[in-house]
């Protein structure tokens, strides 16, 4: 499929390149100083989009034609993006084989270069849950996070939903130590249990404990409407004032549900979308890559419209471009 809006993308190339000095040192080291791929710190992008009143979108997507289609949609909409490696679906002991970060980053870079002048984006990895701050599972997740950091990821998610509340802060601190040194993006997933104000208060208390460990999450990933229905919105609204400046993220919702939320939605980040991911997964290997690319492109455009992300790359430029 031909790239939509190729000429405007070329004209914007120099403008997007002005943000390249903001890339983390880990990204420059991985991609090389000559690369013009605008892979930025997840924290930087999320903070800027939130300040501009925009929702950030970071879908899970299979490498291949689907990535090219997503980047082409982002170019057409001038939308900043994230991309998620869903390592959380693998057992900790299988991470090295099931979710190798190096090939994922290489596929993303190739797709970005093939698409042309892509808007700024970040790469996020969501890790599987760890029960204790010790043992084989813990070490496997820690090693995978280290590999993702080395490969060029710029946002890192740990799952604290299954460990004891007394272990959460220490566990997160141990897993995220290298990420903290580089001040890259951090997300924490918290348990999908409890209810009402007590639940929100417990989440706020966890964030305070993390702060004592020197961890200020950019995202607090909460159960969404597919898990909780309308209660997911009430929970998010209750949590927002307790975790500021951290933002609330959902991983699952539907377009129709998200349309019902107004501009004051407490949810500022959508980390994944099952339907978009399923299009890529069901057609791997695709019998017709052009068909897959077209389907993903149209699905991405529809989601970008719902999330109102059009033009967010321009807002990012205004916020981050050096004077």
C-alpha positions as CSV (number, residue, x, y, z in Angstrom):
1,X,0.0,0.0,0.0
2,X,1.4,3.4,-0.9
3,X,2.1,5.7,1.9
4,X,-0.7,8.2,2.4
5,X,0.5,11.8,2.5
6,X,4.0,11.1,1.4
7,X,4.8,14.6,0.3
8,X,3.8,16.4,3.5
9,X,5.7,13.8,5.5
10,X,8.9,14.7,3.5
11,X,8.4,18.4,4.2
12,X,8.1,17.7,7.9
13,X,11.2,15.7,8.1
14,X,13.5,18.5,9.1
15,X,11.0,19.7,11.7
16,X,10.9,16.2,13.4
17,X,14.6,16.0,13.2
18,X,14.9,18.9,15.6
19,X,13.7,16.5,18.4
20,X,16.5,14.0,17.7
21,X,18.8,15.5,20.4
22,X,16.2,14.6,23.0
23,X,16.5,10.8,22.3
24,X,17.8,8.9,25.3
25,X,21.5,7.9,25.2
26,X,20.4,4.2,25.2
27,X,18.5,4.8,22.0
28,X,21.3,6.7,20.3
29,X,23.7,3.9,21.3
30,X,21.4,1.2,19.8
31,X,20.4,3.0,16.6
32,X,23.5,4.9,15.9
33,X,24.1,8.6,15.7
34,X,23.2,8.7,12.0
35,X,19.7,7.4,12.5
36,X,16.8,9.8,12.1
37,X,14.2,7.6,13.7
38,X,12.5,9.8,16.4
39,X,12.3,7.2,19.2
40,X,11.9,9.3,22.3
41,X,11.6,8.8,26.0
42,X,8.1,7.6,26.9
43,X,8.1,9.9,29.9
44,X,8.8,12.9,27.7
45,X,6.0,12.1,25.3
46,X,3.4,11.3,27.9
47,X,4.1,14.5,29.9
48,X,3.9,16.7,26.9
49,X,0.7,15.1,25.5
50,X,-0.9,15.3,29.0
51,X,0.0,18.9,29.3
52,X,-1.7,19.5,25.9
53,X,-4.8,17.7,27.1
54,X,-4.4,14.8,24.7
55,X,-4.8,11.0,25.2
56,X,-1.8,9.0,24.3
57,X,-2.2,5.7,22.3
58,X,0.3,2.8,22.4
59,X,-1.2,-0.3,20.7
60,X,0.2,-3.8,20.7
61,X,1.0,-4.9,17.2
62,X,2.7,-7.7,15.5
63,X,5.9,-6.8,13.5
64,X,5.6,-6.8,9.8
65,X,3.2,-5.0,7.4
66,X,1.0,-4.0,10.3
67,X,3.7,-1.8,11.7
68,X,4.1,0.0,8.4
69,X,0.4,0.5,8.2
70,X,0.3,2.0,11.8
71,X,3.2,4.4,11.0
72,X,1.5,5.5,7.8
73,X,-1.7,6.2,9.7
74,X,0.4,8.2,12.2
75,X,2.0,10.2,9.4
76,X,-1.5,10.9,7.9
77,X,-2.8,12.0,11.2
78,X,0.4,13.7,12.4
79,X,0.0,11.7,15.6
80,X,2.6,10.8,18.2
81,X,2.4,7.1,19.2
82,X,3.7,4.4,21.4
83,X,4.2,0.7,20.6
84,X,3.8,-2.1,23.1
85,X,5.7,-5.4,23.4
86,X,3.3,-7.5,25.3
87,X,5.7,-9.6,27.3
88,X,3.1,-10.0,30.0
89,X,1.5,-12.8,28.0
90,X,4.5,-15.0,28.4
91,X,5.6,-16.9,31.5
92,X,8.7,-15.3,33.0
93,X,10.8,-18.3,32.1
94,X,9.8,-18.0,28.5
95,X,10.6,-14.3,28.0
96,X,14.0,-14.7,26.4
97,X,12.5,-16.9,23.6
98,X,8.9,-15.7,23.3
99,X,9.5,-12.0,23.5
100,X,13.1,-11.1,22.4
101,X,13.3,-7.3,22.4
102,X,16.1,-7.0,19.8
103,X,14.1,-8.3,16.8
104,X,11.1,-6.2,17.9
105,X,13.1,-3.0,17.9
106,X,14.7,-3.8,14.6
107,X,11.4,-4.5,13.0
108,X,10.0,-1.2,14.4
109,X,13.0,0.8,13.1
110,X,12.8,-0.8,9.6
111,X,9.1,0.0,9.5
112,X,9.7,3.6,10.6
113,X,12.4,4.0,7.9
114,X,10.2,2.4,5.3
115,X,7.3,4.7,6.1
116,X,9.2,7.9,5.8
117,X,9.1,10.7,8.3
118,X,7.2,9.2,11.2
119,X,6.1,11.3,14.1
120,X,7.9,10.9,17.4
121,X,7.1,7.6,19.2
122,X,8.1,5.5,22.2
123,X,8.6,1.8,22.8
124,X,6.9,0.3,25.9
125,X,7.4,-3.2,27.3
126,X,4.8,-4.7,29.7
127,X,6.3,-7.4,31.8
128,X,4.5,-10.4,33.4
129,X,3.6,-10.4,37.1
130,X,6.2,-11.4,39.7
131,X,5.1,-12.7,43.0
132,X,8.2,-12.3,45.1
133,X,11.3,-10.0,45.0
134,X,13.5,-13.1,44.6
135,X,13.7,-16.4,42.8
136,X,13.8,-17.6,39.2
137,X,10.7,-15.7,38.0
138,X,12.0,-12.4,39.4
139,X,15.5,-12.9,37.9
140,X,13.9,-13.7,34.5
141,X,11.8,-10.6,34.4
142,X,14.8,-8.5,35.6
143,X,17.0,-9.9,32.9
144,X,14.3,-9.2,30.3
145,X,13.9,-5.6,31.4
146,X,17.7,-5.2,31.1
147,X,17.6,-6.7,27.6
148,X,14.8,-4.3,26.6
149,X,16.8,-1.3,28.0
150,X,19.8,-2.4,26.0
151,X,17.7,-2.9,22.8
152,X,16.3,0.7,22.9
153,X,13.0,0.6,24.7
154,X,12.0,3.9,26.4
155,X,9.2,2.9,28.7
156,X,9.0,-0.1,31.1
157,X,6.0,-1.6,32.8
158,X,6.1,-3.9,35.8
159,X,3.1,-5.9,37.1
160,X,2.7,-5.6,40.9
161,X,-0.8,-7.2,40.9
162,X,0.1,-10.6,42.4
163,X,2.8,-9.7,45.0
164,X,2.1,-8.9,48.6
165,X,1.4,-5.2,49.3
166,X,4.4,-5.1,51.6
167,X,6.7,-6.3,48.8
168,X,5.5,-4.0,46.0
169,X,7.8,-1.1,46.4
170,X,10.9,-3.2,47.0
171,X,10.1,-5.4,44.1
172,X,9.6,-2.5,41.7
173,X,12.8,-0.8,43.0
174,X,14.9,-3.9,42.3
175,X,13.4,-4.5,38.8
176,X,13.5,-0.9,37.7
177,X,16.9,0.2,39.1
178,X,18.6,0.6,35.7
179,X,15.6,2.4,34.2
180,X,15.6,4.8,37.1
181,X,19.2,5.8,36.5
182,X,18.2,6.9,33.0
183,X,14.9,8.5,34.0
184,X,13.0,6.6,31.3
185,X,9.2,6.0,31.4
186,X,7.7,3.7,34.1
187,X,4.4,2.0,34.4
188,X,3.0,-0.1,37.3
189,X,0.1,-2.4,37.0
190,X,-1.9,-2.7,40.2
191,X,-4.4,-5.4,41.3
192,X,-7.9,-5.7,39.9
193,X,-9.5,-6.4,43.2
194,X,-11.4,-4.5,45.9
195,X,-13.9,-1.7,45.3
196,X,-15.0,1.8,46.1
197,X,-13.0,4.5,47.8
198,X,-11.1,2.0,49.8
199,X,-9.7,0.5,46.6
200,X,-8.7,4.0,45.3
201,X,-7.1,4.8,48.7
202,X,-5.1,1.6,48.6
203,X,-3.7,2.5,45.1
204,X,-2.8,5.9,46.4
205,X,-1.0,4.3,49.4
206,X,1.0,2.1,47.0
207,X,2.1,5.1,45.0
208,X,3.3,6.7,48.2
209,X,5.3,3.6,49.0
210,X,6.9,3.6,45.6
211,X,7.8,7.2,46.0
212,X,9.8,6.3,49.2
213,X,11.8,3.9,46.9
214,X,12.5,6.8,44.5
215,X,9.9,5.6,42.0
216,X,7.5,8.1,40.4
217,X,5.5,6.1,37.9
218,X,4.4,7.9,34.7
219,X,1.5,5.4,34.4
220,X,-0.7,3.5,36.8
221,X,-2.3,0.7,34.8
222,X,-5.8,0.0,36.2
223,X,-8.4,-2.5,35.1
224,X,-10.6,-1.1,32.3
225,X,-14.2,-1.4,31.3
226,X,-13.8,-4.9,29.9
227,X,-12.9,-6.0,33.4
228,X,-15.1,-3.7,35.5
229,X,-17.7,-2.1,33.2
230,X,-18.7,1.4,34.2
231,X,-17.0,1.0,37.6
232,X,-13.7,1.3,35.8
233,X,-14.4,5.0,35.1
234,X,-15.4,5.6,38.8
235,X,-12.2,3.9,40.0
236,X,-10.1,6.0,37.6
237,X,-11.7,9.2,38.7
238,X,-11.2,8.3,42.4
239,X,-7.5,7.5,41.8
240,X,-6.4,10.5,39.8
241,X,-6.1,13.0,42.6
242,X,-4.3,10.4,44.8
243,X,-1.5,9.5,42.3
244,X,-0.8,12.9,40.6
245,X,1.4,13.6,38.7
246,X,1.1,9.9,37.6
247,X,-1.5,9.2,34.9
248,X,-4.1,6.5,34.7
249,X,-3.8,4.0,31.8
250,X,-6.2,1.3,30.6
251,X,-5.2,-1.6,28.5
252,X,-8.6,-2.8,27.2
253,X,-11.7,-0.9,26.1
254,X,-13.9,-0.6,23.1
255,X,-14.3,2.3,20.7
256,X,-18.0,2.7,21.6
257,X,-17.2,2.9,25.3
258,X,-14.4,5.4,24.8
259,X,-16.7,7.6,22.7
260,X,-18.9,8.0,25.7
261,X,-16.0,9.6,27.6
262,X,-15.6,13.4,27.3
263,X,-12.5,15.4,27.1
264,X,-12.2,15.3,30.9
265,X,-11.7,11.6,30.9
266,X,-9.6,10.4,33.8
267,X,-7.9,7.9,31.5
268,X,-5.0,9.6,29.7
269,X,-3.2,6.6,28.1
270,X,-4.6,3.6,26.2
271,X,-1.8,1.0,26.2
272,X,-3.3,-1.5,23.8
273,X,-6.3,-2.5,21.8
274,X,-7.2,-6.1,21.3
275,X,-9.1,-5.7,17.9
276,X,-6.1,-3.9,16.2
277,X,-3.7,-6.6,17.6
278,X,-6.0,-9.4,16.5
279,X,-6.1,-8.2,12.9
280,X,-2.3,-8.7,12.8
281,X,-2.3,-11.9,14.8
282,X,-5.0,-13.7,12.9
283,X,-3.3,-13.1,9.5
284,X,0.2,-14.2,10.5
285,X,1.8,-15.1,8.2
286,X,-0.5,-13.0,6.0
287,X,-1.7,-14.5,2.8
288,X,-1.9,-11.0,1.4
289,X,0.4,-8.5,3.1
290,X,-1.3,-5.6,1.3
291,X,-4.7,-6.6,2.6
292,X,-3.4,-6.8,6.1
293,X,-1.7,-3.4,5.8
294,X,-5.0,-1.9,4.5
295,X,-7.0,-3.4,7.3
296,X,-4.7,-2.2,10.0
297,X,-4.4,1.2,8.4
298,X,-8.2,1.7,8.5
299,X,-8.5,0.4,12.0
300,X,-5.8,2.6,13.2
301,X,-7.4,5.7,11.6
302,X,-10.7,4.9,13.3
303,X,-9.0,4.6,16.7
304,X,-7.0,7.8,16.2
305,X,-10.3,9.6,15.4
306,X,-12.0,8.3,18.6
307,X,-9.0,9.2,20.8
308,X,-8.6,12.6,19.1
309,X,-4.8,12.1,18.6
310,X,-4.7,13.9,15.2
311,X,-2.1,16.7,15.3
312,X,-0.6,15.5,18.6
313,X,2.9,15.4,17.0
314,X,2.6,19.1,16.3
315,X,1.7,19.8,19.9
316,X,4.7,17.7,20.9
317,X,7.0,19.8,18.7
318,X,5.6,23.0,20.3
319,X,6.3,21.6,23.8
320,X,9.7,20.0,23.2
321,X,11.4,21.7,20.3
322,X,14.6,23.5,21.5
323,X,14.3,27.3,21.4
